[in-house]
Amino acid sequence: MPESPYRRIAKKWDELPMRCPRKGDDYSPAFLRYLEACFPAGEAEIVAVLEVSPRLKSAGQAAEELGLSPDRVAAVLRRLADSYLINRIGEGYALPLIANMINTLMLDEEKSDLAMLSARLYQEYFIRDGYFRYYEGGIRETPVMRAIAVNETVRARSETINIEIAEDVVGEAPEGTLTLTRCPCRSRTEKLGIRECKDKFPVASCLMMGMSGIYFQGEGRGRKVDPSEAKKYLREMAQLGLVLTTDNFRDPNHLVICACCGCCCSQTRGVTRWNHPLAVNRANFLPRFSEECVGCGTCAKRCVFKAITLVEKKARLDEKLCRGCGVCVLGCKKGAVKLEALEPARSQIFDTGRDLFRKIKAENHPAA
């Protein structure tokens, strides 16, 4: 019996470092149902011949491979690209990366039937079936994202820590690529009516940059911003209490800075909800409290990772839980806490994205 087009599509994602949502030794039935909803049967056969981005095929190439009418294939691919379910770059088409496939329908406020189904099925394949372990990086030790701080939280600057400061990551982004897009994680829980932080944080945005910024600008799915506006926005989000995270490598070609809460985010929830402590890499900072600490408890209340407690009316830090994000610093009205850089560094940050994903693939495909 021929393999279904949905399984052929899933197999292409499963060969990548972050794999495809699975349940036990097979693909997650909930994720396959999501694919069936996105790609009706006749169209799924066309989608199944595409490769994962950035490997592109033209409609003509896909039609020739399938032995179908080029006009029909082109119409299907255009419709799916217009619906953001596949990628389109120039005249070429590709399957999106798995993270984009999971999140694409969450980037708008619309509560379409497909978007609502996507949000509900995420609860099954991502959380209950445990896909978060792969999505958050290597299943043994390698997070795909890392915490970063804003400049004003750090006691002293040096060139050795610039990759861990949000303003510097923004400053290295290729010109014209900074783009704010709706946060898919809080958008998802908002659609489902289960957002715990509704009275605390806005849905807010992720800051796309580099190739991801170019892509979202081209699709009209984000708002282009200049570096000063992007830096101001990130400082505002950190001041509210959201944790800033970015790609776990040093190369200036970063793709995103997220502003994460502890109750909705697909990354931080690994730490806060799903007993996956390696879901977010630690920044190479620790908060240090001075004698001015009056034990008000604001820092403890703001800490997403529950790393701060009060002992005899003084803040005390559990260094193993701390991610070095600096959210505690921004809430202290007494100025009694600042981040200090750690020497030597406590966390590995990879030199390039290629190095990072090579390591993640080795962990997630142990038999390869």
Buried (B, 14 or more C-beta within 10 A) or exposed (E): EEEBBBBBBBEBBBEBBBBBBBBEEEBBBBBBBBBBEBBEEEBBBBBBBBEBBEEBBBBEBBBBEBEBEBEBBBBBBBEBBEEBBBBBBEEBBBBBBBBBBBBBBBBBEEEEEBBBBBBBBBBBBBBEBBBBBBBBBBBEEBBBBBBBBBBBBBEEEEEEBBBBBBBBBBEBBBEEBBBBBBBBBBBBBBBBEEBEBBEEBBBBBBBBBBBBBBBBBBBEBBEBBEBEBBBEBBBEBBEBBBBBBBBBBBBBBBBBBBBBBBBBBBBBBBBBBBEBEBBBBBBBBBBEBEEEBBBBEBBBEBBBBEBBBBEEEEBEBEEEBBBBBBBBBBBBEEEBBBBBBBEEBBBBBBEEBEBBBEBBBBBBBEEE
